Amino acid sequence: MIDTDACDLDELRGAIRQFLSESPRPEGLRNYGPTPTPADVQPGRQWHRYLAAHGYAGLHWPTTYGGSDAPVPVQAIFAEECARADVPRQLAMTAIDLVGPVLINYGTDAQKRRYLEPIRLGNDIWTQLFSEPGAGSDLAAVRTKAERTSHGWRVTGQKVWSSGAKSAQYGILLARTSPDGHRGLSMFIVPMDAVGITVRPITQIDGESKFNEVFLDEVALQPDALIGGVGQGWTIAMLTLSRERLTLGCQAVAMFKRHQRIVEAARGRGRLDPVLARTMTKIWARMWLLRFTWQRAVAGEDTASPAFSVLKIMTSETDRDLCDLATDALGTDACTEPGSEDCAELVHAMLVGRAQTILGGTSEIQRNILSERLLRMPKEPRWGHQIPPSHPGGPE
Ligand SMILES: Cc1cc2nc3c(=O)[nH]c(=O)nc-3n(C[C@H](O)[C@H](O)[C@H](O)COP(=O)(O)OP(=O)(O)OC[C@H]3O[C@@H](n4cnc5c(N)ncnc54)[C@H](O)[C@@H]3O)c2cc1C
């Protein structure tokens, strides 16, 4: 059981490292990241249950709900040590990291009783049903409609990029309950086996299918599917997004491992020339900057701090650039030998590295947040959802 009151964080790190190194790994377990593929679900669930039994599931949840109420630095150490041990730190991120805090803050007592424990124990997988074909960065443009009926709600619309939807028991859905911009959005719980839901997996460039399109055709929801009040969807969505950014900043440890593998791959192929060596050194320095910035931010314990937007940009752009270097290290082997032992992981990293600057809010949007909220620069023009007037200097 984790000692969250431990004041010596190095000792705590040592204890977590030892625990993870001695833990039996379920067959087939791999470090699949925040979302399991359907094939990862069984070993991931077994691993999650083991973590839960030893007090490592829901570290950030209050003790009332079975969590450990762990301070942010302790959560960060656990995330880093999982990366070092090459294991996932939960079955799926959406449920425990995003939905848990939402229900704890906005759920009714009945919702908390029904949904929190199965999440903590790794029984239920949740998917985040926010993005739509016309609403990603501009989430307030969500068009999926939830209408009141005499029995509850009727939902119709389409979602996209819904990670893990194929394996999920529930979705957390952002839907429009009135035309009134972001004040017209509400949040709902959707059972993924409800009549009228179709989940269509999207095959990614790496051959995996973590993403899905989700079609909702007159899906009937009970009145108690609503989270918080009508019109509170935007506020709740912001809580999940800030939590998502918080969890994304702790990837430096995994990057150091990847950096080492890239250097070894280049050296083994006689490709570690002075140009590549210099580039690898520069990126190594960026990784240390990232690690120190992350440590400073988590020591501050202010999870709403804009520092996490800085970290999100630093993490995703450093990781993308690092993954890109796999091609320099592997050379033509990246195309001719993609399945060979030392190539496979790096080729995979190279292919999925592009997603980093998009997921959890794009780099451009993070820069907008920083310029407006931290630097107090003028706000970017917002045209609501009308067509903007043509730019005076732009093409006709
Ligand atoms: C790996 C991964 C997992 C994901 N999982 C989920 C999930 O589980 N659930 C879910 O709902 N969504 C998920 N998403 C979707 C993700 O949240 C969106 O892709 C993201 O918010 C960007 O939206 P978009 O794809 O619609 O791009 P758009 O918003 O159309 O943006 C296109 C480009 O325009 C730029 N842009 C847009 N607006 C501005 C602006 N105001 N100023 C400057 N530039 C701008 C963007 O930065 C981007 O480069 C996932 C995405 C990825 C990559």
The ligand as a Tripos MOL2 file, in Angstrom:
@<TRIPOS>MOLECULE
LIG
   53    58     1     0     0
SMALL
NO_CHARGES

@<TRIPOS>ATOM
      1 C1         -4.2980   10.0100  -30.2940 C.3       1 LIG1
      2 C2         -5.5680   10.8310  -30.2050 C.ar      1 LIG1
      3 C3         -6.5630   10.4400  -29.3270 C.ar      1 LIG1
      4 C4         -7.7620   11.1710  -29.2690 C.ar      1 LIG1
      5 N1         -8.7520   10.6990  -28.4560 N.ar      1 LIG1
      6 C5         -9.9260   11.3670  -28.4100 C.ar      1 LIG1
      7 C6        -11.0110   10.8620  -27.6120 C.ar      1 LIG1
      8 O1        -10.9070    9.8240  -26.9720 O.2       1 LIG1
      9 N2        -12.1750   11.5450  -27.6010 N.ar      1 LIG1
     10 C7        -12.3500   12.7000  -28.2990 C.ar      1 LIG1
     11 O2        -13.4130   13.2790  -28.1990 O.2       1 LIG1
     12 N3        -11.3590   13.1890  -29.1000 N.ar      1 LIG1
     13 C8        -10.1590   12.5460  -29.1730 C.ar      1 LIG1
     14 N4         -9.1450   13.0110  -29.9750 N.ar      1 LIG1
     15 C9         -9.4140   14.1650  -30.8490 C.3       1 LIG1
     16 C10        -8.6600   15.4140  -30.4730 C.3       1 LIG1
     17 O3         -9.1550   15.9830  -29.2720 O.3       1 LIG1
     18 C11        -8.7890   16.3940  -31.6500 C.3       1 LIG1
     19 O4         -8.1620   15.7680  -32.7600 O.3       1 LIG1
     20 C12        -8.1360   17.7120  -31.3830 C.3       1 LIG1
     21 O5         -8.8470   18.4380  -30.3970 O.3       1 LIG1
     22 C13        -8.0520   18.5740  -32.6700 C.3       1 LIG1
     23 O6         -9.2890   18.6640  -33.2750 O.3       1 LIG1
     24 P1         -9.4840   18.3130  -34.8410 P.3       1 LIG1
     25 O7         -8.8350   17.0020  -35.1100 O.co2     1 LIG1
     26 O8        -10.9210   18.4770  -35.1560 O.co2     1 LIG1
     27 O9         -8.6320   19.4170  -35.6090 O.3       1 LIG1
     28 P2         -9.1010   20.9140  -35.9450 P.3       1 LIG1
     29 O10        -9.6830   21.5270  -34.7310 O.co2     1 LIG1
     30 O11        -9.9110   20.8750  -37.1860 O.co2     1 LIG1
     31 O12        -7.7060   21.6000  -36.2350 O.3       1 LIG1
     32 C14        -7.0290   21.4620  -37.5010 C.3       1 LIG1
     33 C15        -5.7670   22.3320  -37.4310 C.3       1 LIG1
     34 O13        -6.1470   23.7220  -37.2800 O.3       1 LIG1
     35 C16        -5.5240   24.2850  -36.1280 C.3       1 LIG1
     36 N5         -6.4390   25.2220  -35.4590 N.ar      1 LIG1
     37 C17        -7.7400   25.0080  -35.1540 C.ar      1 LIG1
     38 N6         -8.2590   26.0850  -34.5060 N.ar      1 LIG1
     39 C18        -7.2460   26.9790  -34.3880 C.ar      1 LIG1
     40 C19        -7.1410   28.2830  -33.7990 C.ar      1 LIG1
     41 N7         -8.1700   28.8480  -33.1950 N.pl3     1 LIG1
     42 N8         -5.9210   28.9170  -33.8560 N.ar      1 LIG1
     43 C20        -4.8390   28.3210  -34.4650 C.ar      1 LIG1
     44 N9         -4.9070   27.0910  -35.0550 N.ar      1 LIG1
     45 C21        -6.0740   26.4380  -35.0100 C.ar      1 LIG1
     46 C22        -5.2430   23.1060  -35.2210 C.3       1 LIG1
     47 O14        -4.1840   23.3910  -34.3220 O.3       1 LIG1
     48 C23        -4.8740   22.0150  -36.2260 C.3       1 LIG1
     49 O15        -3.5400   22.1320  -36.6190 O.3       1 LIG1
     50 C24        -7.9470   12.3270  -30.0750 C.ar      1 LIG1
     51 C25        -6.9210   12.7360  -30.9460 C.ar      1 LIG1
     52 C26        -5.7540   11.9870  -31.0300 C.ar      1 LIG1
     53 C27        -4.6870   12.4250  -31.9990 C.3       1 LIG1
@<TRIPOS>BOND
     1     1     2 1
     2     2     3 ar
     3     2    52 ar
     4     3     4 ar
     5     4     5 ar
     6     4    50 ar
     7     5     6 ar
     8     6     7 ar
     9     6    13 1
    10     7     8 2
    11     7     9 ar
    12     9    10 ar
    13    10    11 2
    14    10    12 ar
    15    12    13 ar
    16    13    14 ar
    17    14    15 1
    18    14    50 ar
    19    15    16 1
    20    16    17 1
    21    16    18 1
    22    18    19 1
    23    18    20 1
    24    20    21 1
    25    20    22 1
    26    22    23 1
    27    23    24 1
    28    24    25 2
    29    24    26 1
    30    24    27 1
    31    27    28 1
    32    28    29 2
    33    28    30 1
    34    28    31 1
    35    31    32 1
    36    32    33 1
    37    33    34 1
    38    33    48 1
    39    34    35 1
    40    35    36 1
    41    35    46 1
    42    36    37 ar
    43    36    45 ar
    44    37    38 ar
    45    38    39 ar
    46    39    40 ar
    47    39    45 ar
    48    40    41 1
    49    40    42 ar
    50    42    43 ar
    51    43    44 ar
    52    44    45 ar
    53    46    47 1
    54    46    48 1
    55    48    49 1
    56    50    51 ar
    57    51    52 ar
    58    52    53 1
@<TRIPOS>SUBSTRUCTURE
     1 LIG1         1 GROUP 0 **** ****
